[in-house]
């Protein structure tokens, strides 16, 4: 339901914004949002993106996933779409980099070293050093490699992360086989204070540049495209999506979203297991002005 303080709309319960809708950009998180309960893309995705394009509306994924992974998973429908990757540290369209932020070599070393220290202290964690072109890991056990491979297509296993050139690091992503909010995320925040520690899922903490975020990336994209927050729809489910809601008036929390997302969204979309993003987008297309 929409709260009474949603900008520009009348108070009262409504599952969708009132018609007509001026929609120019749809931005969606991936895991827990666009993808279904098995992490798969809904079969109607290509048709929905084609309908959006026919109406002059762009679809943009906004994810903690790697750029190469997003292009592989989403395929041809987003071939010329803007993409917000690596939790907002990288924004591209075709071969043009619209926005890019990296963390310092010293912070990269601190993040990797802290992750190793947490492993010694009993946390079941591993670090991913996400570079602009490729990601690197040095934890080599199959369960960890399998988890990381779900999100990183361009992935290299090395003997020592600290031996890899560190000057183009977008973020250090730390996977915890336990619940990060109950464990390693707080320790990471305390140990590496000069980076931004963002909980991006039940098992992931992203250590990023202090100013980087999906919201900042979305704002940069809107400026480049000449699209306003009033013309932007956002869908998300977890805390790394939070500040995108500052840049979209057509904002939806998934029914399965973290309470922090539900608190700021103007409307609720059906759960990711029910095709909530695409069902809502179809309904918005019927309300275009």
N, C-alpha and C positions, 0 to 999 in steps of 0.2 A: 504494500500500500504506500501511497505517496504521503509524506508528512505535510502539514499545512504550511510549512515555511519553504516549500519548493519554489524556486524563483520563477515568476512569470505565469504561474498556473493557479487556478482556483482551488480553494480548500475542498477537502472531501475525498472519500475513498475512490480510487480508480486504478485498475490494473495497468493502464497505459496512459501516456500523455494524450490530451484531447486533440482532435484534428482541427485544423491542418497542422502537419509537422513539416518543418523545414530541415531536412536531414541531408547532410553532405559527407559525413564521415562516421563510420562504425568502427569502433576500437574494441577488440576482445582479447582478454587473457585466454590462455590455452588450457592448461591442466586444471580440472575442476570447474571449468567454465565452458569453453567451446567443445572440448573433447568429452566423450562419454565416460561411463564408469570403468570401461576397459582401456581408457586412454586412446580411443579411436576417433577418427574424424567422422561426423555424421555423413551418411551417403548423399544427402541432398545439398552438401556444402557448395559444390560447384554451381549448381542451379541457382542457389540463393545469391552467390556472389555475382553471377551473370545478371540476375534481376537488378541487383544494386547498381552495377555498372551501367545498365541500360537506362537507369534513372539518374545517372550522373553522381552516384554515391560511391565513395571509396571504402573498401574494407581493409583494415589494418590489424594484424596480430600484434599484441603487446605482451611479451613473455620473458621469463627468465631464461628461456631456451636460447641456444646458439642460433645465429643467423642461418648457417648451413642446415641445421636441423629443421628450422621453420620452413625453409624453402623446400626441403624434401618432404616433410609431412603434409604441407598444404598444397604443394605442387603447382600446376599450371594456372589455377584460378588466381593466384597472387603473383604471377610472373612479373607484373609491372606495378604492383601495389607497394605503398610504403610499408616498412617493417620496423617495429620497435623490438629490438632483441636485447638479450643479456640484461634484463631488468632496467632498460632505459639508458644504458651506457652507450648504445649504438643504435642509430636510426639510419636506414638506407632506403633508397628507391632506385630500382635498377642498379646501376653501378655507381650512383652518386651517394656519398656519405653526407647526410644532412646534419647529423649530430654525433659527437663521439667524446667520451670522457674516459680517462684512464687513472689508475692509482699509481702512486710513486713506487719506485723500486724498494725504498725502505719499508713502506707499508705492505708491499707484497711479501717481502721477506718476513716481516713480523706476523702476517696472517698465516703463512705456511708454517713458520716455526711454532706458533701458538697451537695450530692444529696438531702438530706432532706432539707437543707437550700434553695436550688433552688426551691423545691416544695413550701416552705413558701413564696418565692419571686414571685410566680406565674407561674413558669415553670411546665408543666404537665409531670413530669419525675418519674422514679422509678429505683431502683438499683437491679441488680442481682449479688450476690456473687458466682462466679464460682469456686468451689473447684475441686480437682482432681477426686473425686468419685461422687460428687453431687453438684447441684446448689441450692441456697437458695434465697427466696424473702420474704419480709414482707409487701409489698403492695399487698392487697388482692382483689381489685375490679376486676370483670370479664374481662373487656377489657384489662387490663394490664396482668393478668394471661394468657389470651388467646394468646397475642402476644409473651410472653416469652415461652410459651409451644411449640410454633412452632420450637424453636431452642434448647430447653433443655428437654430431655426425663427424665433424673433423676433429678427431681425438688421437693423441699420440701418448703412448705409455713410455715413460722415461725412467732412468735409474734414480734421478735426483731432480726434483722440481727446481731447486736452487741453482742448478747448473744450466737451466734454460734461460735465454735472454729475457729479462723481466721488464723491459722499458716500454712495452705496449700491452700492459695487462689491464683489461677492462674491469675485472673483478676476480676475487678468489671466492669460489663457492665451496661451502663445506657441507658434506653429506653426513648426517648422523643417523645411524640405524635405530636410535631411540627418538623420542619426541624432543625437538630442539627447544621448544618454549619451556620445557621442564628441565632442560639440561644445558647443552653446550652453547646455545645462543648467548646466554648471559655471560658465560665465561669468555666467549669471543669478544663481546662488546667491551668487557672490562680490560682485556689484555691488549686489544688493538684500538685504542681510543680515537686515533686520528682518521679512521675510516668510518663509513656508515654501515652498520650491521642491520640488514633487513631480513626478517623471517619471510621466506617466500614459499613455504609449504611446511607440512608437518615434519619433514626431515631435512629441510634445507635452510641454511643461513648464507646470504650473499654479503660479502665484505666489499664495499664499493666506494668510489669517490664520494667525498662528503656531500656534494651537491647533486649527485646523480639520482634519478628516479624515473619511473614510468611517466609520472606527471610532468616533470621537466622536459622529458623527451616528447611527450604529446604536445606541450606548449610550443616547442621548437617546430614541430611538424605543422601545427595549425598556422603559425606565423608564415612558414614557407608556402603553404597552400592557400592562404587567405581564407581560412575557415574559422568560424567563431565557436566558442563553447556552446552557444545556443543551437548550433548546427551539428553538434557532435553527440553521438551515443556511445556510452561506455558500458562494458560488461566485465565483472570481475568477481572473485570469490575469496581472495586472501589478502593479507596485510600489505604485500608488495604492490597491490593494485590501488592502495588507499588514496594516494594523492592525485591519481587520474581523475577522481571525482570532483576535484577543484576546478577542472577544466572541461567539464561536460554537464550541460543542463539536462540532457536526456540520459540519466544515469540509472543503471539497473544493477542490483545485487542479485546474484543467483540465490535460489531458495536454499541451497546448501552452503551459502557463504558464511565466512567468519562473522561473528557479531559486530566486529568493528566495521566491516563493509556494509552490513545491513543498516547500521546506524546512520551512515552518510548518504546512502543511495536514495533517490527520489521514488523509485519503483522497484518491484521485485519481479524477476524473470523465473520461469520454471527451472528446476534443477538441471544440472548438466546431464544427468542420466535420462532426462526427458526431452533432450534437444532444446533446452530453454533459450539459448541465444538465437538460433535460427528461427524458431517459432515466433519469438518476439520481433525479430527483424522483418519477418513476413508481415506481421501485423502492422509494424511501422510503415512499411511500403504501401499498405492500403490506406494510410492516413497522410500520405504526402500531399502537400498543398500545391 
